[in-house]
Structures are given as structure tokens and as C-alpha cells.
Amino acid sequence: MTRPPSSPPAQDTPRAPGLGPRTAAALVFGSSAAVLVIEIAALRLLAPYLGLTLETSTMVIGIALTAIALGSWLGGLIADRVEPRLLIAPALGVSGAVVALTPAGLRASAEWVPVLLFLVAALTILVPGALLAAVTPLVTKLRLTSLAETGTVVGRLSGVGTAGSIVGTVLTGFVFVSRWPVSGILIGLGTLLLVGSALIGWRTRGWTGTPALALVTVAGGLATTVAPGACDTETRYHCVRVVADPDRDGGRTLVLDGVRHSYVDLADPTHLEFTYVRAIASAVDAFFPEREPLVAHHLGGGGLTLPRYLAATRPGTRNVVSEIDGGVVAVDRTRFGRPDPRTEVRVEDGRLGLRRLDPGSRDLVVGDAFGGVSVPWHLTTAEAMADVRRVLSTNGLYVANLIDHGDLAFARAEVATLRATFRHVSLIGKPADIGTGPSGTRVGGNFVVLASHSDRPLALRATQEALDARRTGWSIATGARLTSWIGDAQPLTDDFAPVDQLLQPSPRRTR
């Protein structure tokens, strides 16, 4: 009986020269981290044009995940057909060039050809994201030397890639954005990717194609310096600019993410430029006795226009401001001057700031954290309004700025929420928008809502007289008229607050 010839022993595939385990881990770690840096930076670049909304975040995350899935699939497919050593360096180099050009490309398209913004945004995330995601299967293919260690190699590199994604996310959110402009982060990342491309190309096959891509990086840096949409300061939350008023020597406008947010007259804090601010001041002045000092809490700081106004018109007023963006607070101090000594600005989330206040400790709460393209939804719910009601004194007043357009679904839902919480609620706005003027001319924009739970009325007649004296052209809706305006809108709660879907931003994007 003859024995069948034994199979030859399995032979390991020779390791790629210059791609040891540490180099492989570094490539997978770095490329995975870079994808998340690109995703977060792209979200911040798009915020001034699309708003920092749930839809914008969903779009960017979706494109990034698509890029990772596409790159992983194609990278693995190509790695079985083409020598991976030939592809890693070009993948890093091309992605680096695209990343370096991203700030200029996005800002230029947003300002000059807005219709292309979504396409450019998709490409600037999809192309480098897919190329960088392809690095992991390419490196895995090179590191697989025996079937016996497949699980170990694949598992190790998968874990390294996940760790890279975590580190890229944490460093970008907590370190990079707070220290460097977003354009600088992306140009720096593009440069690092090109350097990595050159090193890998040289070590694996003596590749010398990087200099041409390096020129693209330099071009990206130069283009960014002249691209539109530049910021005076990039904070953790906003692209900030301060614009001087050519018609008023002391006038300064604080612009956040392309939206006119606050106006401050350095020489005259009683000058109120924006109509909605004049409406808030009218309501406060009508509700409280003239020059009576108040204890006020402000949800949102901006340029501190109202705290400055209250300090000037009601000496002795104590203002406490919850402003989440420390960068905006720094701009206030350097460009607008320090406010009254009795004004305290706390860098904190507004909802958390409310929880720290004692019950009945505030005469006035002002809500002005709503922007023209995004809204902090957790400040709109019944639970948040219950906190506002808790901190107000017996005869306290809550006054808030709302912004909405279109069918005003968000504004109506927010007023319905206030009505479910407070005894007295009234709405101030343009007559056509609040149902007190001719129908068919509604355009939306700013609204001011008043709420109180005391036995004290809202002084609507005095408020209307103050609105007229300040030439706002606005009127007040209350009672049955306000009920009709709210319609079937449902109150917002922490469990259900689809604010981003309800809000309709203005095409002009101004306050």
C-alpha cells in the first residue's frame, strides 16, 4: 500500500521590506486618526454656512462612514490584486493634498458658488477618507505572513485603528480646535500625510513622487490665506469676527458663524441696534419700575449687549451670564471692553448654569442663546422652562429671543411649551408674523416671548407703548389670538424635541 505524497509545508510570504510591525501599526493608527480629524474639522468649516445642526452633523458623519466603508472594501479588494507596497504612499500623498486644499475649497465654494457646497464638502471628506481607510487592509495584507496568525494580525491592526480613531477625535475636540485655526489643522494634517507618504515611498520602493504633491500642499496653504470666510478668531464653537460700524464710531458687530449676533456701542451701552433687543428692553422696562436694580441671569452672552444696557439704565443691577464659549468671552473683553463690575460671566452650559441657581433668586431671566441657523435644543424644553420658573422670584419675568421662518413650527412649539409652564405668556413680533397684521406677508425672523407665573400682569399696554417709542413696528399677541397662532403645535420635552427639524433658517442668515 502506497502512501500519498505529503503536502509541502506552508511557506510564509516574505515580509515587505521597510514595513515592520511598528511601521504597520503607526500607519494604521495615523490614517485612522486622520479620518476623524478630517470629519470634525469639516463639520466646523461647514457650520458658518449650514449651521451646527443635527442635519449638518448627520450629513458629515454619514459621508465619513461612507468613506470608511468604501475605502475598507476597495482597499481589501485591490490588495488582493495589486502589490500593496505600490499603493500606500500614493494613498497618503493624494489624501494629504486634498486635505490641505479643503479649507480653501469649502470656503470658496460656499461664498462664490453655493450650489456646489454639498458636492465639494462630500468630495473633501469622501476622497481622503476613503484613501486613508484603504491603508488598513493594504497594511494588513502586507503583515499577513501565515494563515496561522491571521486572527492575531487582523485583530491587532483593527484595535490599533480603533485606538487611532479615538485619539484623533479626542485630540481634535479637546486640544487642536482650542489652539489652532481649523484651516491650520487641516493644512498641518495634509503636510504630515505628505511627509508620511514620502517616508513610506522611500522605504518601500524608493518612490520620489511626493515633491509634486508637496507643491499642492503649499498651494493649499496660500489659497487659504486669500479664501473668503476667514475669522478673526476660531473658538471651540464659532468662527468669530468683529465688524466696525462705518456709520457709528463706537459701533461694533459681533459675527458668529457668518450671522450678525450682537451689536455693541462702545461709547453708549444704551444704544440698541437690533430690533429684537429693543423689544426685550421694552418688555423689561415696562414690567419693572424705572431704574430699579435687578438680579438678572442671561442664557447666552454674545456681546453682552443686554447686561451692559441693564447696568447703565438700572445702576446696581447684578448680571450673571452663562456663555458656553470661552473664546467669545475673551473676544468680549479684548474688543468690547470689560462690562460693569457687577456683571459676572460664567463659561458654562446654560442648562447646567440654571441648575446651580437657588430657587427664587432671579428677578429676570433672559434667553438669547438661539442662533439663526441652529438652536441649543436642551434650552427649549418643558424641563428647561421648569428650571427657569424655579429660579424666578415671585414677581419674576422670563423674556427670550426666538428665531424661525417658514411655517414657524419651532416658534409655535416653543410658545406652546412656555404656555404649559407659565401662567402668563405673550408674544412680540412683526404684526404679520404673529397674526396681528395683514395675512399673506409673513416673513419670519426674530420673535420675543414673555412669560411669568406671578399674579402680576405682563404690563402689555406699557410694553406696546415702549415698542412704539423705540420704533420697532412690532406688536403683541396674547390670549385667544396667541392660542390661534400656536395652533396644534405640541410642547417640547427632553424626551422629544426635534428642534433642528422644526426650525427653518433664514436664507439671508442674519439676526
Residue pairs with C-beta under 8 A, 6 or more apart in sequence:
10 146
10 147
12 145
12 146
13 144
13 145
13 146
14 145
15 142
15 143
15 145
16 84
16 85
16 142
16 204
17 203
17 204
18 200
18 203
18 204
19 85
19 139
19 142
19 143
19 203
19 204
21 143
23 200
23 203
24 139
24 142
24 143
24 157
25 156
25 157
25 160
27 88
27 135
27 139
27 196
27 200
28 135
28 136
28 139
28 157
28 160
28 161
28 164
29 160
29 161
29 163
29 164
29 167
30 164
30 192
30 196
31 92
31 132
31 133
31 135
31 136
31 161
31 164
32 132
32 133
32 136
32 160
32 161
32 162
32 163
32 164
32 165
32 168
33 164
33 165
33 167
33 168
33 171
34 95
34 99
34 128
34 132
34 168
34 189
34 193
35 64
35 67
35 68
35 128
35 129
35 132
35 133
35 165
35 168
36 64
36 165
36 168
36 169
36 172
37 168
37 171
37 172
37 176
37 185
37 189
38 64
38 99
38 102
38 124
38 125
38 128
38 129
38 132
38 186
38 189
39 60
39 61
39 64
39 125
39 129
40 169
40 172
40 173
40 177
41 102
41 172
41 177
41 182
41 185
41 186
41 189
42 60
42 102
42 106
42 121
42 124
42 125
43 52
43 56
43 57
43 60
44 177
44 182
44 234
44 239
45 102
45 103
45 106
45 107
45 182
46 56
46 60
46 106
46 110
46 117
46 121
47 56
47 238
47 239
47 257
47 374
48 110
48 229
48 239
48 257
48 258
49 110
49 114
49 117
49 229
49 258
50 56
50 117
50 373
51 257
51 371
51 372
51 373
51 374
51 505
52 237
52 257
52 373
52 374
53 373
53 374
53 500
53 503
54 500
54 501
55 500
55 501
59 121
60 121
60 125
63 121
63 122
63 125
63 126
63 129
64 125
64 129
66 126
66 129
67 125
67 126
67 127
67 128
67 129
67 130
67 133
68 129
68 130
68 133
69 133
70 126
70 130
70 133
71 129
71 130
71 131
71 132
71 133
71 134
72 133
72 134
72 136
72 137
74 130
74 134
75 133
75 134
75 135
75 136
75 137
75 138
76 137
76 140
76 141
78 87
78 134
78 138
79 87
79 137
79 138
79 140
79 141
80 141
84 138
84 139
84 141
84 142
85 142
85 204
85 205
86 205
87 134
87 138
88 135
88 138
88 139
88 200
88 204
89 197
89 198
89 200
89 201
89 204
89 205
89 207
89 209
89 210
90 197
90 201
90 207
90 209
91 131
91 132
91 134
91 135
91 138
91 197
92 131
92 132
92 135
92 193
92 194
92 196
92 197
92 200
93 193
93 194
93 197
93 198
93 201
93 209
93 210
93 213
94 127
94 128
94 131
94 213
95 127
95 128
95 131
95 132
95 193
96 128
96 189
96 190
96 191
96 192
96 193
96 194
96 196
96 197
96 213
96 217
97 190
97 194
97 213
97 216
97 217
97 220
98 123
98 124
98 127
98 128
98 190
99 124
99 128
99 186
99 187
99 189
99 190
99 193
100 186
100 187
100 189
100 190
100 191
100 194
100 216
100 217
100 219
100 220
100 221
101 124
101 190
101 216
101 219
101 220
101 223
102 124
102 186
102 190
102 220
103 182
103 183
103 186
103 187
103 220
103 224
103 227
104 183
104 220
104 223
104 224
104 227
105 120
105 124
106 117
106 120
106 121
106 124
107 224
107 227
107 228
107 229
107 230
108 223
108 227
108 228
109 116
109 117
109 120
110 117
110 228
110 229
111 228
111 229
112 228
132 193
136 157
136 158
136 161
139 157
140 153
140 154
140 157
143 153
143 157
144 150
144 153
144 154
172 185
176 185
177 185
177 234
177 236
178 235
178 236
180 188
181 231
181 234
182 234
183 224
187 217
187 220
187 221
187 224
190 217
190 220
191 217
194 210
194 213
194 214
194 217
197 210
197 213
198 207
198 210
198 214
201 207
201 208
201 209
201 210
202 208
229 239
229 258
231 239
231 240
231 241
232 240
232 241
232 242
232 331
233 240
233 241
233 327
233 330
233 331
234 240
234 327
235 325
235 326
235 327
235 328
235 331
236 325
236 326
236 327
237 324
237 325
237 327
237 328
238 256
238 257
238 325
238 327
238 328
239 256
239 257
239 258
240 254
240 255
240 256
240 327
240 328
240 331
241 254
241 255
242 252
242 253
242 254
242 255
242 331
242 335
242 336
243 252
243 253
243 255
244 251
244 252
244 253
245 251
245 252
245 253
245 263
248 265
248 271
249 267
250 265
250 266
250 267
250 268
251 263
251 264
251 265
251 266
251 271
251 273
252 263
252 264
252 265
252 266
252 303
252 335
252 336
253 260
253 261
253 262
253 263
253 273
254 260
254 261
254 262
254 263
254 264
254 302
254 303
254 328
254 331
254 336
255 261
256 302
256 328
256 371
257 371
257 373
258 509
259 371
259 372
259 373
259 509
259 510
259 511
260 274
260 510
260 511
261 302
261 303
261 371
261 511
262 274
262 302
262 303
262 304
262 305
263 272
263 273
263 274
263 277
263 303
263 305
264 303
264 304
264 305
264 308
264 336
265 271
265 273
266 336
266 337
269 305
269 308
269 309
269 311
269 312
270 309
270 312
270 313
272 278
272 281
272 305
272 309
272 470
274 305
274 446
274 511
275 446
275 472
275 473
275 474
276 401
276 446
276 447
276 448
276 511
277 305
277 306
277 309
278 467
278 470
278 472
279 428
279 446
279 448
279 467
279 470
279 472
279 474
280 306
280 366
280 368
280 399
280 401
280 448
281 306
281 309
281 466
281 470
282 463
282 466
282 467
282 469
282 470
282 472
283 397
283 399
283 428
283 448
283 450
283 458
283 463
283 466
284 310
284 364
284 397
284 399
285 313
285 466
286 459
286 462
286 463
286 465
286 466
287 397
287 450
287 452
287 458
287 459
287 463
288 294
288 314
288 363
288 364
288 397
291 313
291 314
291 315
292 314
293 314
293 315
293 316
293 317
293 318
294 310
294 314
294 317
294 318
294 363
294 364
295 317
295 318
295 361
295 362
295 363
295 364
295 393
296 307
296 310
296 317
296 318
296 319
296 320
296 362
296 363
296 364
296 365
296 366
297 319
297 320
297 321
297 322
297 353
297 354
297 357
297 362
297 364
297 365
297 366
297 391
298 306
298 307
298 319
298 320
298 321
298 322
298 365
298 366
298 368
299 322
299 350
299 353
299 354
299 365
299 366
299 367
299 368
299 369
299 379
299 400
300 321
300 322
300 323
300 350
300 367
300 368
300 369
300 370
301 307
301 321
301 322
301 323
301 328
301 329
301 332
301 345
302 323
302 328
302 368
303 332
303 336
304 321
304 332
304 336
304 339
304 343
304 345
306 366
306 368
307 319
307 321
307 339
307 340
307 343
308 339
308 340
308 343
310 317
310 319
311 317
311 319
311 339
311 340
311 342
311 343
312 340
316 342
317 340
317 342
318 342
318 343
318 344
319 339
319 340
319 342
319 343
319 344
320 343
320 344
320 346
321 343
321 344
321 345
321 346
322 346
322 348
322 349
322 350
322 352
322 353
322 354
323 329
323 345
323 346
323 347
323 348
324 347
324 348
324 349
324 350
325 347
326 347
329 345
329 347
332 339
332 345
339 345
346 353
350 369
350 376
350 379
351 376
351 378
351 379
351 384
351 387
354 384
354 387
354 388
354 391
355 387
357 391
358 391
359 390
359 391
360 390
360 391
360 392
360 393
360 394
360 396
361 391
361 393
362 391
362 392
362 393
362 396
363 392
363 393
363 395
363 396
363 397
364 396
364 397
364 398
364 399
365 388
365 391
365 392
365 396
365 397
365 398
365 399
366 399
366 400
367 379
367 388
367 398
367 399
367 400
367 401
368 400
368 401
369 376
369 379
370 376
370 379
370 400
370 401
370 402
370 403
371 403
371 511
372 403
372 505
372 506
372 509
372 510
372 511
373 505
373 509
374 500
374 503
375 403
375 410
375 499
375 500
375 503
377 492
377 497
377 499
377 500
378 384
378 494
378 497
380 414
380 417
380 492
380 497
380 499
381 417
381 492
381 493
381 494
381 497
382 417
382 420
382 421
382 491
382 492
382 493
382 494
383 493
383 494
384 494
385 398
385 417
385 418
385 421
385 422
385 451
386 421
388 398
388 421
388 451
389 398
389 421
389 422
389 453
392 398
392 452
392 453
394 454
395 452
395 454
395 456
396 452
396 453
396 454
397 450
397 451
397 452
397 458
398 418
398 422
398 450
398 451
398 452
399 448
399 449
399 450
399 451
400 448
400 449
400 451
401 446
401 447
401 448
402 410
402 411
402 414
402 415
402 446
402 447
402 448
402 449
403 411
403 445
403 446
403 447
403 503
403 506
403 511
404 410
404 411
404 444
404 447
404 502
404 503
404 504
405 443
405 444
405 445
405 504
405 505
405 506
406 444
406 504
407 504
408 433
408 442
408 444
408 504
409 489
409 502
409 503
409 504
410 499
410 502
410 503
410 504
411 447
412 485
412 486
412 487
412 489
413 489
413 490
413 491
413 492
413 502
414 449
414 492
415 425
415 427
415 449
415 482
415 485
415 486
415 489
416 486
416 489
416 490
416 491
417 491
417 492
418 425
418 449
418 451
419 425
419 482
419 486
419 491
420 491
421 451
421 453
422 451
422 452
422 453
423 452
423 453
423 454
424 450
424 451
424 452
424 453
424 454
424 457
424 458
425 449
425 450
425 451
425 478
425 482
426 449
426 450
426 458
426 460
426 476
426 477
426 478
426 482
427 434
427 447
427 448
427 449
427 450
427 476
427 477
427 478
427 482
427 485
428 434
428 447
428 448
428 449
428 450
428 463
428 467
428 474
428 475
428 476
428 477
429 445
429 446
429 447
429 448
429 474
429 475
429 477
430 437
430 443
430 445
430 473
430 474
431 437
431 438
431 473
431 474
431 475
432 438
432 439
432 440
432 441
432 442
432 443
433 442
433 443
433 444
433 445
433 447
434 447
434 475
434 476
434 477
434 482
434 485
435 477
435 481
435 484
435 485
436 475
436 476
436 477
436 481
437 475
444 504
444 506
445 506
446 511
448 474
450 458
450 463
452 458
458 478
460 476
460 478
463 476
464 475
464 476
467 474
467 475
467 476
477 485
492 499
